Amino acid sequence: MSEKKEPSIWEGFKAFLMRGNVVDLAVAVVIGAAFTNIVNSVVKGVISPLIGAFGTKNLDQYRLCLKDPCQVAADGTVTEGVAILWGSVLNATLSFLITAAVVYFLMVLPMAKYLARQEARRKAKEGAHEVIEVTELEVLKEIRDALVAQRGSGHDRG
């Protein structure tokens, strides 16, 4: 009896790294990191000034003071009092929403439409093959019936 040898952890890890999914994921992470800079620039340079038209241009300065005196350092840390920095949360939320919208509309939606078209083509191609097969089967049945009819009529004559 030969025992099936279990792959070592190293072999399993190597097989995992060689899969295409890992490379795709690595590319996605790198592009995502670069894309984050673009989105942050759009939020900082366009969205924040638009919101700033009603208040301050820096969303990070919006805060709610729960316990006076509220003092926040330039780096965003609360030095005195208790402050809820809801502007930072708003800034991060806007960045996330813009990123999600761009990813959805420029990547996910077109890919879904492309895959749906590919699936429709595949089904149409399969459907065409089925019609041809059914048609061929019907033709063969007709030929058989015609041969049987010929034999039958030939036997009646003789």
N, C-alpha and C positions, 0 to 999 in steps of 0.2 A: 504494500500500500504506500503510495506516495502522498505525503502530506503537502497541502497547498501552503506555500510560504506567504505569510502576511507581509505586505510591503512595509518597509521601515518608515519611520516618521519623516526622515529626510527625503525618501522617494515620494511619499505622499505630498510633501511640501513642494518638491520640484514639479510634480505633475500639476499641482494647483497653480503654480506660477506660470506654467507653460500654456495654461488655458487662455483662450482669447479674451475671456471676460475680464481677467485681471489687467490685461493691457488696456482694454477699453475703459475700464474703471480708472486707471492711472491717467489716461489722456483726459478723461472727463474731469478729474480733480484738478489737473493743471490748468485746463481751460476755464474751469469754474473759478479758480483762484484769480486768474487774470481778468475774468469777467467781473468779479467782485469789485475790482478797482474802478472799472468803468461805471458800474452802478453807483458806487459810493460818490464818484465825481458828479454824476448826474443829480443825485440827491443833494449833495453839498452845493453844486453850482447852479442848479435850476429849481429844484423843488423847495429847498430851504429858503431861498430868496423870495419865492412866490408866497410861501407861508409867512415869511418874515415881513411881507408887505403889511401884515396885520399886527405885527409885533416885532420881535427881534429876529435877525437873520440866522442866528445860531440856535437851532432847536434844542441843543443841549442845555441852554440857559433856562428853559421852561422847567419850573419845579414847584412843588407844593411844600410849604414849611409846616411841619407838624408840631415842632417844639422850637420856639424862638431862643436865641437868635440863630438864624440859619446862615451859615457862611460856607460857600463852596469854593475850593481852590481852583486854579486855572486848569489843573489836570482832571477835574471832575470829582475829586474826593471831597466828602463833606467834612469840614474841619470843626464846625460847631453846630449844635442843634441837631434836629432830625428832619431831613429833607427827602422828599420823594422826587426823584429826577425823572418825571414822566416825559420830558422832552427827549431824553436819550432813548427811551423806549419807543417813542413816536418815530424818531429818526431811524432806529433799527427796523421798526415795522415797515416804514416806507421803503427802505432798502430791500427788505425781504419781498414785499409785494411787487416792486418793480422787477426784481430778479425773477420771481416766479412767473410774472406775466410775460417777460421776454422769453424765458425758457419755454413756456407753454406755447406761445404764439409763433415763435421762430423755430422751435425744435420739435416739441411733442405733437402739436396739431399737424404740421406738414408730414411728419413721419407716420402718424396714424392714417392720414389720407392716402399716403403712398402705399402703406401696407394693405389698406382696404382695396385700393385699385389692383394691387398684385393678387389679392385673394379673389376678387371678382374675375380677373383674367384667368386665374387657375381654375375656378369653378366653370367659367364659360368654356375653357378648353376641355375640361372633363366632360361637361355637358355635350359638347360637340362630338367627343369620342363615343359617348353613350348613344347618341342619335345615330351615328354611323354604324355602330355595332348592332343596334336594334334594326336598322334599315338593312344591313347585310343579312341578318338572321331572317328577316321577313323575305328577302329575295331568295335565300336558300330554301326556305319553306315553299315558296311559290314554284321554284324549279323542281323540287321534290314532288310537289303535287302534280305539276305538269308531266313529269316522267311517269308517275304512277298512273295518271290518266291516259298517257300514250300506251303504256303497257297493257292497261285494261282494254283500251280500244283495239289494240293489236291482237290480243288473245281472242276477242269476240269475232274477228274476221276469219281466223284460221280454223 
